[in-house]
């Protein structure tokens, strides 16, 4: 048996949970959410090869990302108009994996075919079991002006997204998903014009599929409503209240 102590890679997984591997020695992973690392997670290990660790952790991570993508696609188009092949294509997953996961959701009564039968239940499942994004915190004097000229992909969520879409929360923080390969450009711009550390902006480092279904509102790119909802749910507190109100409004329009 071996034990791996690990920090979380930028795109992935569930914080604070032990992750059992499906084969080989048992490995207990300890995740942190505030450390940014572009390299692999390993800090120390015993009795396990680095290659084995990489393959097993990578396999578990990609599995989590895949099912999250499928749920995101379905919640953005819940009426059942998508074929299963189209869901796989939009999620960037194999048709075999997609069919298997859709089958499990159908057994739970959450969907029928590709039609979502339990929108809130599926959303709650995603919020409670899905990967949590790592982030880098910054402070910038004029975030909206920065976003209007930076020319990089992003999608706003939580406080600002709610303020624009639903007007319940005070827009106290700018949380935005960005592409991992553009993080260096964001850091350069924010360090040049603002400050690094706790402030009014968080760059969320996650699977770039989090940008799926984003919409432009008032000149700003907002994450899809399902993505905003799941992020509000996870944030908790007053964001949990905003989640319930936005969810009710969204369901009334479906």
Buried (B, 14 or more C-beta within 10 A) or exposed (E): EBBBBBBBBBBBBBBEEEBEBEEBBEBBBBBEBEEBBEEEBBEEBEEBEEEBBEBBBBEBBBBBBBBBBBBBBBBBBBEBEBEBEBBBBBBBBEEEBBBEBBEEBBEEEBBEEBBBBBBBBBBBBBBEEBBBBBBBBBBBEEBEEBBEEBEEBBBBBBBBBBBBBBEBBEBEBBBBBBBBEBBEBBBEBBEEBBEEEEBBBBBBBBBBBBBBBBEEEEEBBBBBBBBBBBBBBBBEEBBEEBBBBBBEEBEEEE
